[in-house]
Amino acid sequence: MTIAPIILHQPRRLAVGAGTVAEVGNWAGDARSVLVIATPITAGFADRLKPPGRVTVFDAIPGEPDTKTLDAALEAARRSEPDLIVGLGGGSVLDVAKLVAALWDSQQTLADVAGPNRVAGRRTRLAQVATTAGTGSEAGIRSLITDPGKGNKIAVESPHMIADLAVLDPELTYSVPPAVTAATGVDAMAHCVEAFTNRRAHPMIDGFARMGFQLVGKYLARAVRDGSDTEAREGLMLGSYYGGICLGPVNTAAGHAIAYPLGTRLGLPHGLANAIIFPHVLAFNQPAAAGKTAEVAHALGLGQDLSSTELVEAAHDFCRGLGIEMSLTAHGAKKDDLPLYASEAHANRRLMDNNPIDMNVDDVLGIYRAAL
């Protein structure tokens, strides 16, 4: 089998460990104007950055940012004219920070850069400080923004959006609630698993994926039980980071495609949507990736030599054991809406075409019904 060529982009500098958030100020040097992009909660960490110069905080980032959010953040940047942008938050914040760094002082618009490799080369310095362990956005070259008019996500991908500095400081995740820790942790695992079992899987990315889902299997339950467990929190942040690396050259597949309508239509947080879908897609893909699926099951403690039905049940129990409500009905889904979700998910060829088994619309609908 011929191995496809691959290009891997990673942040130019990575700081990992308790207290490393202060590295932002040390690294920033003589920055005159710093724009910190955050949520109302993560803005509370801004003082720990110890940034130089004039600091402006834009903290109006919701859980699922849309084009209006981006427009507001771009306007804040144009007012403050930053020479350093700091994303301080989870994946939504980090995604917006990438786009602001690329677009605020550019003639390009979001429509101009949508898709792969369309961002012009010039951009403001960018530091990405993760405050959750889920999306791995601090590691990657991709940003997702919801288009409220069309109800889908606009994907922008460019090596010009990679961070100059990424920080994984477990102390910033101590206050993440158990439910959010659980859902974002499963999202990080899903990034790794979907890349691992992907049609475009690559031996080098397989290595990052293995490290990622093994770390989640080892540490997620511990971090849910005790949010101040530094070792567990750091392990999860590394697992999330490795998942972010998987996204660039390989990307996710059907699991994320099926989860997206749950975010855009139901308003479910990204991690929760992926957690609900994860067991079903893992089992659906098992026939095409039996050996790799067995590795995942072993790392998560699900058991050995599992049938498809046993695998769904074991993965479902794994997620439910973390406190995740796994029923779509409990989150407001209606049976009559599922065909719309299925058609939208199936139309996401960017991800669906990566799946190791072709899915038709009825397959997708079956997964939604099984998760209902």
Buried (B, 14 or more C-beta within 10 A) or exposed (E): EEEEEEEEBBBEEBBBBBEBBBBBBEBBEEBEBBBBBBBEEBBBBBEBBEBBBEBBBBBBBBBBBBBEBBEBBBEBBEEBBBBBBBBBBBBBBBBBBBBBBBBBBBEEEBEBBBBEEBBBEEBBBBBBBBBBBBBBBBBBBBBBBBBEEEEBBBBBBBEBBBBBBBBBBBBBBBBBEBBBBBBBBBBBBBBBBBBBBBBBBBEEBBBBBBBBBBBBBBBBBBBBEEBEBBEBBBBBBBBBBBBBBBBBBBBBBBBBBBBBBBBBBBEBBBBBBBBBBBBBBBBBBBEBBEEBBBBBBEBBEBEEEBEBEBBBBBBBEBBBEBBBBBEBEEBEBEEEBBBEBBEBBBBBEBBBBBBBBEBEEEBBBBBBEBBB
